[in-house]
Amino acid sequence: MKGEAGSAQRPGKPKQEGHIWGSMRRTAFILGSGLLLLVAFWNSVTWHLQRFWGASGYFWQAQWERLLSTFEGKEWTLYIIGATQVPSLLFWSFNGLLLVVDTTGKPHFISRYRIQVGKNEPMDAEKLRQSIRTVLFNQWVISLPMLVFLYPILKLWGDPCRRELPTFHWFLLELAIFTLIEEVLFYYSHRLLHHPTFYRKIHKKHHEWTSPIGVISLYAHPIEHVVSNMLPVMVGPIVMGSHLSSITMWFSLALIITTISHCGYHLPFLPSPEFHDYHHLKFNQCYGVLGVLDHLHGTDTVFKQTKAYERHILLLGFTPLSESIPDAPKKTE
């Protein structure tokens, strides 16, 4: 399966372009409307959370000031720890636990939630080792220099290690904007990588795993890692001139979410990975993160006709969705 890679050019190009521009206008309208609604209901939605934050805010401000005192004159080091080491530690801690399940099939109370049952059993050890080497290369040889270069860019807007922490309201606004920017940049860069030219030379590497596991979320060609993994996450903090605390939480959250999307297990009380897992299975559906742009561009129409779409919900019980919503029996000849 090649997805969009290798697909033939269809007639009616002006009509296609009109459809794309129409979809982009609808996208802008929906995202803009959503942001306005978020602002309109800001106080009523966050009132109780703000009370909690107000009570604990003094505690976190005090801890932050202690850190600043410890790293006085070495704010650069503090930035490197917060922007690179903390998110990486969380990424490898989470993926370390998942790798135990991936390679041993145990504990069963986790492995029973596997989406593509029977895949990666047993795990190809050499393929896994090679993938981990690529992930480490991307993190240390590509991501680290990019995040080092991000520091002086952030300094143009204000010191990311400034003394005052952001308010709870401001952080929620930042998180909403980060998420919208990532959705737009990731969707269109990902679609571009499925163009036949870029797919064969760049993106095909990531799709070697048709049944993904968590650690391969960063398994990609270096160009893809820059364009589709790093930039969509980095642009938001640049636009907002964010504080280091916001950057650390956002980078950590982004790594955990992409790990969940690739982990191959639909676990209780965690976001559903069915959407992106289906993309790895079929290649030409489900390009985005939130699914908003896929809906507007019609790149989830096949997905919506599958059992995977029915399972694309937050699991609030302990019965695997592969059991409660099983795939239809395969037709026999």
N, C-alpha and C positions, 0 to 999 in steps of 0.2 A: 504493500500500500504506500502510495506516495503523497496522498493528500492533494494539496494544490500543486505540489511539485510535479511538473510534467503534464499539467492539465492543458488542454488545447484552448487556443484563443477562440472565443465565441463571437458571432456577429452581433450587431446592435451595440457597438461601443458607446455612442452618444447616450443611448438609453441607460446603459450600465453606469456611466459617469454621473448621469442625472440622479440615478438611484442612490449612488454613493454619497453625492453631495446632500441629497435629501436626508439620508440617514445621519450624516454629520450634523446637519441643522437640528434634527430631532434630538440628537445626542446632546448638543449644546443647550437646547431648551430644557431637557430633562435634568441634566446635571446642574444647570443654573437654578432651575425651580427647586431642586432638592436642597441646594445650598441656602436659598432664600427661606425655605420652610424651616431649615435647621436654625437659622438666625432668628426667625419669627418666634419659634417656640423654645428658644434658648433657656430663658429663666425657668419656665415651668418644668422642663425636662431635667434640668441639672440642679434644681434647688437643693434637694436632699444630699446629692453628692458634693455640692459646694460646701454644705455645712460640715460634712466629714472632712473635706479637704482643708477647710478653714481651721478645724481643730488640729489636724495633723500637719498642716502646712508649716507651722512654727517649728515642729520637730525636724522636718526635712530641710528647712532653711538652715537650721542650726548645724545639721550634719554636713550640708554643702559648704557652709562657711568653715567648718573644721577641715574639710578636704582642701579648700582654697588655701588655708593657712599651712597645711602640710606641704602643698605643692607651690608655695609662693615663689614666684620667679621661674617656675617650671610648669606653667599652665599648658605648654606644648605637650609635655608628658601626660598630663591629666587628660588632654584631648585624645591622644593616641589610645590610652587605656579605655576611655569611654566609647570612642567611635569604632574601635577595632577589636580590642581584647575581650570586652564584656560580651558583645554580640557573638563573637566566635566561640567563646566558652559555652554560651547557652546553646549554640548550634551543635557543637560536638557532644555536649552532654546529652541532649535530646536524641541526636542521631546515634550516639553510642548505645543507648538503650534499644532503639529500633533495630540496630544492626545485630544485636543479640537475637532478637526475634527473627530477623530475616535469615540469619545463618543457621539457627538451631530449630526454628519452629516452636520455640518455647519462650515464655510460658504460653500454654494453650489458650488461656483466657484473653490473650491479646491476638494471637495468630488466627483465632477463629473468626476475627473480623476482616480477614483478607478479602479484598474486592475481586481480584482476578484469581479465583481458586485454582490451585494446581500450578500456577506460574512461579518461576524462580524456585522450584522445588526439584532437585536441590539447587542452591545458589551456585552460580559459576564463579568460583573463587578467583580465578585469574582476571575475569572481567571486572569483578568487584575491586580487586587491588588496583587495576589500571584506572578505574573510575575515581578511586580515592586519591590517587596520585594527581590526577587532573584537577580535582577539587582543591587540593592543597596548593597546587600551582596557581590556580585562579585566585585563591584567597591571599597568598603571600606575595606573588609576583605581579598581580594585576590589581586586586582590590586595595591592598595596602598602599601602594604609591598613589592610587586615585584618591584615597581618603586623606593621605598626607597633603596632596595638592588642594584638597577641598578646604583645608584649614585657612590658608591666606584668602581664599575667596569668601569664606564666611566672615573673616575679619573686616572685609570691606563694608559689610552691613552692620557690624557691631561685634564685640568680643563674645564668642560662644561660651567663654568661661566667666561671663560677667557675674557679679555677686548675687544679684536678685534672681531667684527662680521664677519661671513663668507661672502665672495663675492657672487654676484648674480650667477655667473657661477658655483661656488662650490655648492651652495644650489640646483641648478637645477640638477647637477650631483648626489648629495645626494638623491634627490627626486626620480630620475630614479632608483637608486640602491635600495632604500627602497622599491619601488614598485615591482621590480623584485624579491627581497628576499621574500616579503610578498606573492606574487603570488605562488612561489614555495613551501614555507613552509605551506601556508594555503591549497593549493590544496592537497598535499600529506597527511597532517594531517587530513584533512576533509575526504578524501577517506578512510583513515584508520579507522576513526570513523564510517564509514558506513559498516565496517566488522561486521557480525552478533554478535560477542561477545561484541564489543564495542558499537554497536548501541543500543542494548537492555538495557545495563547497564548505558550508558553515553549519547549518542547523541540523543536518542529518546526524551529526555526532550525538546530540542530545537525545535524538529519537532512536538511538540504538537500544534503549530500554523501553520496550513496548508495554512492559509491566513495571512501572517505576517503583523505586524505593526512596526513602527520605534523603539520603546523602547525595543522590544524583540530581537534586534540585540545583546544584551549582556545577554539575558536570556539563560542560559546554565548551565550544570553540572559543578561544580568547576574544575574538571580535564579538561574538554573541554575548559573552560575559560582560563586556564593556557596554554594548548598545542596549541589550535587553534586560540584563540583570542589575547592573550598577546604576546607569543613568536614570532610569525611572524612579529609583529609590532616592537618589542624591538630589534631584532637581527640587523637590519639595522643600527641604531644609534651606537650600540656597535662596529660593523665592521668599521664604518666610524669615530669613535671617535668624535661624533657630538657636536656642540655648543648647548647650551640650547635653543637658538632661533629656530634652525632647529628642535630640538626635540619637542618643543611646537607646531610649525606649523604642523609637521608630525602627531603627536598624535591627534591634533584637526581635521586635514583633514581626518585621518583614521576613526575617530568616526562619522564625518559627512557623509562620503561615505558609511559606513556600515549602517547608519540610512536610507539613501536614498535607499539602496539596499533592505531594509526590510520594507520600509514605506507603500507599497501597493498602492501608487499613482504614475502614470507616468506623472509627472508635466512638464510643458513647461520649456525649457532652462536648465534643470537639467539632470544629467546622467540617462540613462534608468535603471529602476529596474526590467525589465521584466525577465532578465537572472536568477537572484537569486529568484525572486518570483516563477518562474517555478520550481526551485529546491524544494521549500517548497510544491508546489502542487503535484509534481510527485516523489520526493525523490531520484531518481537514475540518474539524469541528472544535468549538470551545477554545478560542484563542486568548481570551481575557482572564482577568482575576475575579472580578465581581459578576461578570456575565451580562452587564448592562449593554456594552457595545456589541457583544455577540447577538443579543436580542435585536438591537437596532439594525445590524448589518445582515441578519439572517444566517449567521454562522453557527447557530445552535439548533436549526430546524430538525436535523436528523436525530440529534441527541434527545430532543423533546419527545421523540416517538419510541424511545427505548425504556427498558426497565431501569437502566442506570439513572434516567431522569426522575423516575418515581422514587428512587432511593436517595436522590440528591436533597436530603433534608437533615436537620439536626437530630441525631439519634438520642432520644431521651429515655430509652430503656436499655436492657442488656441482651436482648435477642438480636443477633446479627441481622442486618437488613437483607443479606443474601439468603437468609432463611425465611423471613417474613414476606419479602418481595423477591422471590426467586426468578431467574431468567426463564423464559419460555423454553420448553423441551425442544431440542434440535430435531429438525425434520429428518427422517430416515428415508433413503431412496427405496 
